[in-house]
């Protein structure tokens, strides 16, 4: 099992990040919180890709209104609910398309964050700064959650999955299920051919794939969780584990996902975006805001 070399980044002393920050967030039935979460994400990002996973409440209306008023937004309106992992896969596919079309740079930073309020968007700047502070010695920064407000069974379940992801991927994780991740856009060109995405398996599967492919991962930065919301249940852990085993099997056999081109075409049919997306030009830049969270 490989370990990340001990590195001590100095967040305060690094220059301003020149790469754009592009956020992917999957959404399902979040009408009570999504407007506030999106507002906080916008303050930290140059572009927000919101993947509405077939929400049945007012989430789609809120997102459509937001898109009309915002020139740095893309919404993928999924026709049906397929689970958070498939929603993430659509975001990944769109990122690869944006790179291919020259709309974003391979060097731009892609941030994955949950939309239910469990991830504080103000950490986006902190994690991006941490990524940059390693000066190319790290490929992925994966936040590690403070579990102090989580129920005991969730903590045990996370330990269980983290141990198995470490064994399957070959990297010693501390919190593989965090799903608050920063890496360069070009990394998705290597990730997507192996990622299937099913229900809640996304974070687990991605963790195994990135580690197996040799990505250098930092999973040490601890973030506070504003509040706990129940999501995947106990039985879901078994299908997550099975999807991770299948991912490792695909990697061993060199069996890449075969439907990515079709999947991308279907995803593009669901995209709602400003005029610059259709013209192939870059999205407008966002002025950087100084992070005011404590450094760890």
C-alpha positions, -999 to +999 in steps of 0.1 A: +000+000+000+014+034-010+014+064+012+015+101+003+048+117+012+047+139+042+043+175+029+037+206+048+020+232+026+020+269+036-014+282+026-009+317+037+023+323+017+013+310-017+003+333-046-032+337-059-044+308-079-046+316-116-065+285-126-103+289-127-124+271-101-152+250-115-177+234-092-197+203-098-226+197-074-253+169-077-288+179-065-319+160-056-350+175-039-331+203-021-357+232-025-352+242+011-314+248+009-303+249-027-307+287-032-285+295-003-259+267-011-256+279-047-252+315-036-223+305-013-207+283-040-209+312-065-189+334-042-160+309-045-162+297-081-158+309-117-183+284-130-209+262-113-222+230-129-254+220-111-267+185-119-303+183-111-309+146-107-346+145-115-358+164-085-396+163-079-399+194-057-393+230-067-355+225-071-357+227-109-377+260-108-351+275-084-323+264-107-339+277-138-344+311-122-308+311-110-296+302-145-315+331-161-298+356-138-263+341-139-238+340-167-214+316-148-238+287-145-246+254-163-275+232-153-279+196-163-316+188-160-317+150-158-349+135-172-351+110-143-335+103-110-306+079-114-287+086-081-259+109-071-232+089-087-248+090-122-253+128-116-216+131-109-207+111-140-227+135-161-207+164-145-175+145-153-186+139-189-194+176-193-160+186-180-142+164-205-164+180-233-155+215-221-118+206-223-121+190-257-139+222-270-113+245-255-138+262-232-119+253-201-082+246-196-069+212-185-052+231-157-084+245-143-095+232-109-126+211-106-143+209-072-169+184-062-192+194-034-225+181-021-256+204-023-274+194+008-256+217+031-233+191+047-203+206+030-195+243+038-188+260+004-165+284+022-140+256+023-137+257-015-111+284-014-092+267+014-090+234-004-080+250-037-053+269-019-041+237-003-040+220-037-019+248-051+004+249-021+017+214-029+032+229-061+025+199-083+034+172-057-003+163-052-029+155-078-060+153-055-070+170-023-099+152-006-113+168+025-116+147+056-148+153+076-151+159+113-175+132+124-184+146+158-221+151+149-225+119+130-244+089+144-222+060+156-234+036+128-224+061+101-190+065+116-185+027+117-198+024+081-174+050+069-144+033+086-155+000+070-157+015+035-125+036+040-105+004+049-118-015+019-111+014-005-076+016+009-071-021+003-086-020-032-069+012-043-036+008-026-036+042-008-042+047+029-074+068+031-088+085+062-122+094+048-129+080+013-166+089+014-161+126+018-168+136-018-155+171-012-126+169-037-103+192-057-083+181-088-073+194-122-098+192-151-073+170-171-076+143-144-112+136-155-099+124-189-082+096-170-109+090-145-140+088-167-131+057-188-132+036-156-160+052-136-195+036-139-214+055-112-243+038-095-266+052-067-243+061-038-211+044-050-195+075-065-170+086-038-160+050-031-155+041-067-136+073-076-113+069-046-103+034-057-098+044-093-077+074-086-055+055-061-051+026-084-041+048-113-014+063-092-028+097-085-011+114-055-037+121-029-039+143+001-067+132+026-055+150+057-073+183+058-102+182+084-134+202+077-163+208+100-197+196+090-225+222+096-252+196+101-258+159+095-284+147+070-292+110+066-285+097+031-274+062+023-285+035+046-268+004+061-278-019+032-265+007+006-230+000+020-231-034+004-238-022-031-212+005-027-186-022-017-197-043-047-193-014-071-158-008-057-149-044-062-162-042-098-141-011-104-110-028-092-118-058-115-122-035-145-089-018-137-071-052-134-086-064-167-082-031-185-120-032-192-129+004-198-165+017-197-178+013-232-207+037-234-190+070-225-196+086-260-233+077-259-235+089-223-220+122-232-243+128-261-273+121-239-259+144-212-255+173-236-291+170-245-300+178-209-277+209-206-291+243-201-264+270-203-256+307-213-248+317-248-210+314-243-215+276-239-231+273-274-205+296-290-176+277-275-161+307-257-148+307-221-171+316-192-164+350-175-139+350-146-149+355-110-129+379-089-111+359-061-124+364-026-100+360+004-108+329+024-117+337+060-118+302+074-092+291+099-063+272+083-054+237+096 
